[in-house]
Amino acid sequence: MVSPDGPGRASTTDDAVPTAPYRHPDLWLLFAVTLVAVGNVSSVAPAFPRVVDVFGVSRVQVGWIVTAYSLPGILSAPLAGVLADRYGRKQVLVPTLVAFGLAGGACALARSFPTLLALRALQGTAAAPLVGLAVTVIGDRYDGSARAAAIGYNATALNVGTAAYPAVGGALAALAWFWPFALPLLALPVAGAVAWRLEPPPIARAQTLDEYLAVARRRLTDRQVLGVLAINFGVYVLLFGAFLTYVPELLDARFGSPPAVAGVVLALASVSSGLTATQLGRLSTVVPKRRLVQGSLLINAGALVALPWAPSPWAVGAASLVSGVAQGLNQPALQTRLTELASDASRGVILSLNGMVLRLGQAVGPLLLGGALALGGLDAVFVAASGIALLVGVGAVWVLRPEP
């Protein structure tokens, strides 16, 4: 019997096929969980102008659709992780998917703005832990380079959604404002498939609440766990604060590019990120994950500082491709490191805390880089973001110890 506070381990080790996790049917279910869970901001954003007209709200008020969705996850993500550790991954994942699908689908039926916001808050409460729960099950099932490869492919599923949802949402919004809000209904058949087919591996689970709290407290006060979460926070600040918020502004202000061009540029980053993430399993057998993270932050710093001097939209697209490569390296590598640092008994809460960190980065990033915009204009945004990337890279050198 392995102690629940022992080192993170996979109940099923599959290092024989580290570069081909896609051959395992259960993993496709987890990829589907990730795919339906992402994009519930970018998919509905094209409908915002119509929402303004239908409900008679201002363009400032319509932003509450994003806020109402994002804020509840700060609390719900760690709570779901605790429940998954105590009662089982599948026992939490299935009802969470159902709640996400029903609340999200009900948004399409809302006929008042306050009702829409209330339903978005319910949807966001259920959405926040989903990706973390999927990665938790992957961490339970695999070890070593097989784990890194599987988490890399899960990151690819996330990036496929990030690239595709804005276009799908725009096409649906052209039909009616409410159709993009119905996309979460796709989570219901996924929930059924997970309930029917997914068999999470057995894990060493804390037997009592006191034992669990002791295990979780030891893990959550570990310097490396806190350090990885802090590095991820910095990465999310860069992604949401500089890249997703201000690259479209840069294209519009410098080149007069239409929104479609901005969509293509952002999609390029998602594509390069997804392709890079598929190679994490191979790369991690040659380069330590800490070096991949540190190198990715240097790459991101270079891509961000180059943006203000890009001579054309195509050059912005090239910098976006490079930035996507950095994201494809650091996100799955950091998630993999968290699964390694967690014990079986605490993996759910630690991975779900990463979802909470994402929400915080999503909220803080635009505000932080908005201050740089107010002080020095668009150039200052990207210079400041590059400086943040370098600072986070220095932190990564200090925090990330060599893996055993």
C-alpha positions as CSV (number, residue, x, y, z in Angstrom):
1,M,0.0,0.0,0.0
2,V,1.4,3.4,-1.0
3,S,1.0,6.2,1.4
4,P,-1.3,8.9,0.2
5,D,1.3,11.4,1.0
6,G,4.0,9.6,-1.0
7,P,5.5,11.0,-4.1
8,G,3.2,11.6,-7.1
9,R,2.9,8.4,-9.1
10,A,0.7,7.0,-11.8
11,S,-1.4,4.0,-11.1
12,T,-0.8,2.9,-14.7
13,T,2.6,3.4,-16.1
14,D,2.7,3.5,-19.9
15,D,6.1,4.7,-20.8
16,A,6.4,2.1,-23.6
17,V,4.3,4.4,-25.8
18,P,5.2,7.9,-24.6
19,T,4.7,9.5,-28.0
20,A,1.3,7.9,-28.9
21,P,-1.2,8.5,-26.1
22,Y,-3.9,9.1,-28.7
23,R,-4.2,5.3,-29.1
24,H,-6.0,5.1,-25.7
25,P,-9.8,5.5,-25.9
26,D,-10.1,6.9,-22.3
27,L,-7.7,9.7,-23.2
28,W,-10.0,10.8,-26.0
29,L,-12.8,11.2,-23.5
30,L,-10.5,13.5,-21.4
31,F,-9.6,15.5,-24.5
32,A,-13.3,15.9,-25.2
33,V,-13.8,17.2,-21.6
34,T,-11.1,19.8,-22.3
35,L,-12.4,20.7,-25.7
36,V,-16.0,21.4,-24.5
37,A,-14.7,23.3,-21.4
38,V,-12.6,25.9,-23.2
39,G,-13.7,28.8,-25.4
40,N,-16.8,29.8,-23.5
41,V,-15.7,33.4,-23.6
42,S,-14.3,33.6,-27.2
43,S,-17.3,31.7,-28.6
44,V,-19.9,34.1,-27.2
45,A,-17.9,37.3,-27.8
46,P,-19.0,37.6,-31.4
47,A,-22.6,37.8,-30.2
48,F,-21.9,40.8,-27.8
49,P,-23.1,43.5,-30.3
50,R,-26.4,41.6,-30.7
51,V,-26.7,41.2,-27.0
52,V,-26.4,44.9,-26.6
53,D,-29.2,45.5,-29.0
54,V,-31.5,42.7,-27.8
55,F,-31.3,43.5,-24.0
56,G,-30.7,47.3,-24.3
57,V,-27.5,47.3,-22.3
58,S,-24.3,49.3,-22.8
59,R,-21.0,48.0,-24.3
60,V,-19.6,48.3,-20.8
61,Q,-22.4,46.3,-19.2
62,V,-22.0,43.5,-21.7
63,G,-18.6,42.8,-20.3
64,W,-20.3,41.4,-17.2
65,I,-21.0,38.3,-19.3
66,V,-17.3,37.6,-19.1
67,T,-16.9,38.7,-15.5
68,A,-19.9,36.6,-14.3
69,Y,-18.5,33.6,-16.0
70,S,-14.9,34.0,-14.7
71,L,-15.2,35.1,-11.0
72,P,-17.0,32.1,-9.5
73,G,-14.3,29.7,-10.7
74,I,-11.8,31.3,-8.2
75,L,-13.7,29.4,-5.5
76,S,-15.3,26.5,-7.3
77,A,-12.1,25.1,-8.9
78,P,-10.3,24.3,-5.6
79,L,-13.5,23.0,-4.0
80,A,-14.1,20.6,-6.9
81,G,-10.5,19.4,-6.5
82,V,-11.0,18.7,-2.8
83,L,-14.1,16.7,-3.6
84,A,-12.3,14.8,-6.4
85,D,-9.5,13.8,-4.0
86,R,-12.0,12.8,-1.3
87,Y,-14.7,11.0,-3.3
88,G,-13.2,10.2,-6.7
89,R,-12.4,11.9,-10.0
90,K,-15.3,10.5,-12.0
91,Q,-17.8,11.1,-9.2
92,V,-17.1,14.8,-9.5
93,L,-16.3,15.1,-13.2
94,V,-19.7,13.7,-14.5
95,P,-22.0,15.9,-12.4
96,T,-19.8,18.9,-13.1
97,L,-20.1,18.3,-16.9
98,V,-23.8,18.0,-16.6
99,A,-24.2,21.2,-14.6
100,F,-21.9,23.0,-17.1
101,G,-23.9,21.8,-20.1
102,L,-27.3,22.5,-18.6
103,A,-26.5,26.0,-17.2
104,G,-24.6,26.9,-20.4
105,G,-27.4,25.7,-22.7
106,A,-30.0,27.5,-20.5
107,C,-28.2,30.8,-21.3
108,A,-29.5,30.5,-24.9
109,L,-33.0,30.6,-23.4
110,A,-32.5,33.7,-21.2
111,R,-34.8,36.6,-22.0
112,S,-33.5,39.1,-19.6
113,F,-29.9,40.3,-19.0
114,P,-29.9,39.6,-15.2
115,T,-31.1,36.0,-16.0
116,L,-28.3,35.6,-18.5
117,L,-25.7,36.8,-16.0
118,A,-27.0,34.4,-13.3
119,L,-26.8,31.5,-15.7
120,R,-23.4,32.5,-16.8
121,A,-22.3,32.5,-13.2
122,L,-23.6,29.0,-12.7
123,Q,-21.9,27.8,-15.9
124,G,-18.6,29.4,-14.9
125,T,-18.8,27.7,-11.5
126,A,-19.0,24.3,-13.2
127,A,-16.5,25.2,-16.0
128,A,-13.6,26.2,-13.8
129,P,-12.5,22.8,-12.6
130,L,-13.1,20.8,-15.8
131,V,-9.7,21.0,-17.4
132,G,-7.9,20.5,-14.1
133,L,-10.0,17.4,-13.5
134,A,-9.1,16.0,-16.9
135,V,-5.4,16.6,-16.3
136,T,-5.7,15.1,-12.8
137,V,-7.0,11.8,-14.3
138,I,-4.1,11.9,-16.8
139,G,-1.7,12.4,-14.0
140,D,-3.2,9.4,-12.1
141,R,-3.0,7.1,-15.1
142,Y,0.5,7.9,-16.5
143,D,4.0,8.5,-15.4
144,G,7.2,9.8,-16.9
145,S,7.3,10.8,-20.6
146,A,4.0,9.1,-21.2
147,R,2.4,11.5,-18.8
148,A,4.1,14.5,-20.5
149,A,3.0,13.3,-23.9
150,A,-0.6,12.8,-22.8
151,I,-0.8,16.2,-21.1
152,G,0.8,17.7,-24.2
153,Y,-2.0,16.3,-26.4
154,N,-4.6,17.5,-23.9
155,A,-3.0,21.0,-24.3
156,T,-3.4,20.5,-28.1
157,A,-7.1,19.8,-27.6
158,L,-7.4,23.0,-25.6
159,N,-5.6,25.0,-28.4
160,V,-7.9,23.4,-31.1
161,G,-10.8,24.8,-29.1
162,T,-9.2,28.2,-28.7
163,A,-8.6,28.4,-32.4
164,A,-12.0,27.1,-33.5
165,Y,-14.5,28.6,-31.1
166,P,-14.3,32.3,-32.2
167,A,-15.0,31.3,-35.8
168,V,-17.8,28.9,-34.8
169,G,-19.3,31.4,-32.4
170,G,-19.2,34.1,-35.1
171,A,-21.0,31.9,-37.6
172,L,-23.7,31.0,-35.0
173,A,-24.0,34.7,-33.9
174,A,-24.8,35.6,-37.5
175,L,-28.0,33.4,-37.2
176,A,-29.1,34.7,-33.8
177,W,-27.5,36.1,-30.6
178,F,-28.4,33.0,-28.5
179,W,-26.9,30.2,-30.7
180,P,-23.3,30.6,-29.4
181,F,-24.5,30.3,-25.9
182,A,-26.0,26.9,-26.7
183,L,-22.5,25.3,-27.5
184,P,-22.1,24.0,-23.9
185,L,-24.9,21.5,-24.6
186,L,-22.1,19.5,-26.2
187,A,-20.9,18.7,-22.7
188,L,-24.0,16.5,-22.1
189,P,-23.1,13.7,-24.5
190,V,-19.5,14.0,-23.2
191,A,-20.8,13.5,-19.6
192,G,-22.7,10.4,-20.7
193,A,-19.6,8.9,-22.4
194,V,-17.5,9.6,-19.4
195,A,-20.0,8.0,-17.1
196,W,-20.3,5.0,-19.3
197,R,-16.7,4.4,-20.5
198,L,-14.1,6.2,-18.3
199,E,-12.5,4.1,-15.7
200,P,-10.0,6.1,-13.6
201,P,-7.2,4.1,-12.1
202,P,-7.3,3.3,-8.4
203,I,-5.3,5.8,-6.3
204,A,-4.0,5.9,-2.7
205,R,-6.6,8.1,-1.1
206,A,-6.6,9.7,2.4
207,Q,-8.9,7.7,4.6
208,T,-10.1,10.5,6.9
209,L,-10.7,14.2,6.5
210,D,-8.0,15.0,9.0
211,E,-5.5,12.9,7.1
212,Y,-6.5,14.5,3.8
213,L,-6.1,18.0,5.2
214,A,-2.7,17.2,6.5
215,V,-1.6,15.8,3.1
216,A,-3.0,18.8,1.3
217,R,-1.4,21.3,3.7
218,R,2.0,19.7,3.2
219,R,1.7,19.8,-0.6
220,L,0.3,23.3,-0.7
221,T,3.1,24.7,1.4
222,D,5.8,23.1,-0.7
223,R,8.0,25.7,-2.3
224,Q,8.0,24.1,-5.7
225,V,4.2,23.7,-5.8
226,L,3.7,27.3,-4.9
227,G,6.4,28.3,-7.3
228,V,4.9,26.5,-10.3
229,L,1.5,28.0,-9.5
230,A,3.2,31.5,-9.4
231,I,4.9,30.9,-12.7
232,N,1.7,29.8,-14.3
233,F,0.0,33.0,-13.0
234,G,2.7,35.0,-14.7
235,V,2.2,33.0,-17.9
236,Y,-1.6,33.6,-17.8
237,V,-1.0,37.4,-17.2
238,L,1.0,37.5,-20.4
239,L,-1.5,35.4,-22.4
240,F,-4.6,37.2,-21.3
241,G,-3.2,40.6,-20.5
242,A,-0.8,41.3,-23.4
243,F,-1.4,38.8,-26.2
244,L,-5.2,38.2,-26.4
245,T,-6.2,41.7,-25.3
246,Y,-3.7,44.0,-27.1
247,V,-2.6,42.2,-30.2
248,P,-5.9,42.9,-31.9
249,E,-5.6,46.6,-30.7
250,L,-2.1,46.7,-32.2
251,L,-3.3,45.4,-35.6
252,D,-6.2,47.9,-35.6
253,A,-4.2,50.9,-34.5
254,R,-1.0,50.4,-36.6
255,F,-2.4,48.7,-39.8
256,G,-6.2,49.3,-39.7
257,S,-6.6,45.5,-39.9
258,P,-10.2,44.2,-39.6
259,P,-11.3,41.9,-36.8
260,A,-11.0,38.9,-39.2
261,V,-7.2,39.5,-39.5
262,A,-6.9,39.6,-35.7
263,G,-8.8,36.4,-35.5
264,V,-6.4,34.7,-38.0
265,V,-3.3,36.1,-36.1
266,L,-4.6,34.7,-32.7
267,A,-5.5,31.4,-34.4
268,L,-1.9,31.1,-35.7
269,A,-0.7,31.2,-32.1
270,S,-3.2,28.5,-31.1
271,V,-2.1,26.3,-34.0
272,S,1.6,26.6,-33.3
273,S,1.0,26.1,-29.6
274,G,-1.1,22.9,-30.2
275,L,1.5,21.5,-32.6
276,T,4.3,22.2,-30.2
277,A,2.4,20.6,-27.3
278,T,2.1,17.3,-29.2
279,Q,5.9,17.0,-29.0
280,L,6.3,17.5,-25.3
281,G,6.6,13.8,-24.6
282,R,9.6,13.5,-27.0
283,L,11.2,16.7,-25.9
284,S,10.9,15.8,-22.2
285,T,13.0,12.7,-22.8
286,V,15.9,15.0,-24.1
287,V,15.4,18.3,-22.3
288,P,14.4,18.6,-18.6
289,K,10.9,20.2,-18.2
290,R,12.3,23.0,-16.1
291,R,14.6,24.0,-19.1
292,L,11.6,23.9,-21.4
293,V,9.7,26.3,-19.2
294,Q,12.7,28.6,-18.7
295,G,13.5,28.6,-22.4
296,S,9.9,29.2,-23.4
297,L,9.8,32.4,-21.3
298,L,12.8,33.7,-23.1
299,I,11.2,32.9,-26.4
300,N,8.0,34.6,-25.3
301,A,9.9,37.7,-24.1
302,G,11.5,38.0,-27.6
303,A,8.2,37.6,-29.4
304,L,6.5,40.2,-27.2
305,V,9.2,42.8,-27.5
306,A,9.3,42.4,-31.3
307,L,5.6,43.2,-31.7
308,P,5.7,47.0,-31.5
309,W,8.3,47.0,-34.3
310,A,6.5,44.6,-36.6
311,P,6.3,46.3,-40.1
312,S,3.2,44.5,-41.2
313,P,0.3,42.3,-40.1
314,W,2.2,39.4,-41.5
315,A,5.1,40.2,-39.1
316,V,2.7,40.3,-36.2
317,G,1.4,36.9,-37.3
318,A,5.0,35.6,-37.3
319,A,5.6,36.9,-33.8
320,S,2.3,35.3,-32.8
321,L,3.5,31.9,-34.1
322,V,6.6,32.2,-32.0
323,S,4.6,33.2,-29.0
324,G,2.4,30.1,-29.6
325,V,5.5,27.9,-29.6
326,A,6.3,29.3,-26.1
327,Q,2.8,28.6,-24.8
328,G,2.9,25.1,-26.3
329,L,6.1,24.4,-24.3
330,N,5.3,26.0,-20.9
331,Q,1.7,25.2,-20.3
332,P,1.8,21.4,-20.6
333,A,5.3,21.3,-19.0
334,L,4.1,23.2,-16.0
335,Q,0.9,21.0,-15.7
336,T,3.1,17.9,-15.9
337,R,5.3,19.2,-13.2
338,L,2.3,19.8,-10.9
339,T,1.2,16.3,-11.4
340,E,4.6,15.1,-10.4
341,L,4.8,17.2,-7.3
342,A,1.3,16.2,-6.1
343,S,0.6,12.9,-4.3
344,D,-2.3,10.8,-5.5
345,A,-4.3,12.0,-2.5
346,S,-3.8,15.7,-3.3
347,R,-3.5,15.8,-7.1
348,G,-7.1,16.9,-7.6
349,V,-6.9,20.1,-5.5
350,I,-3.5,21.1,-6.8
351,L,-4.5,20.8,-10.4
352,S,-7.8,22.6,-9.7
353,L,-5.9,25.4,-8.0
354,N,-4.1,25.8,-11.4
355,G,-7.6,26.6,-12.8
356,M,-8.1,29.2,-10.1
357,V,-4.7,30.7,-11.0
358,L,-5.8,30.9,-14.6
359,R,-9.0,32.9,-13.6
360,L,-6.8,35.2,-11.6
361,G,-4.5,35.8,-14.5
362,Q,-7.4,36.3,-16.8
363,A,-8.7,39.0,-14.4
364,V,-5.4,40.7,-13.5
365,G,-3.6,40.6,-16.8
366,P,-5.7,43.1,-18.7
367,L,-5.7,45.5,-15.7
368,L,-1.9,45.3,-15.2
369,L,-1.0,45.8,-18.9
370,G,-3.8,48.4,-19.2
371,G,-1.7,50.5,-16.7
372,A,1.2,50.2,-19.1
373,L,-1.0,51.3,-21.9
374,A,-2.1,54.4,-19.9
375,L,1.4,55.3,-19.1
376,G,3.2,54.7,-22.4
377,G,0.8,53.6,-25.2
378,L,0.8,50.3,-27.1
379,D,4.6,50.0,-27.3
380,A,4.8,50.1,-23.5
381,V,2.3,47.3,-23.2
382,F,4.5,44.9,-25.1
383,V,7.8,46.1,-23.6
384,A,6.3,45.7,-20.1
385,A,5.0,42.2,-21.0
386,S,8.5,41.2,-22.3
387,G,9.9,42.4,-19.0
388,I,7.4,40.4,-17.1
389,A,8.3,37.3,-19.1
390,L,11.9,37.8,-18.2
391,L,11.1,38.2,-14.5
392,V,9.0,35.1,-14.6
393,G,11.8,33.3,-16.3
394,V,14.2,34.3,-13.6
395,G,11.7,33.0,-11.0
396,A,11.5,29.8,-12.9
397,V,15.3,29.3,-12.7
398,W,15.1,29.9,-8.9
399,V,12.0,27.8,-8.2
400,L,12.2,24.8,-10.5
401,R,14.6,22.3,-9.1
402,P,16.1,19.4,-11.2
403,E,13.5,16.6,-11.5
404,P,14.5,13.3,-9.9
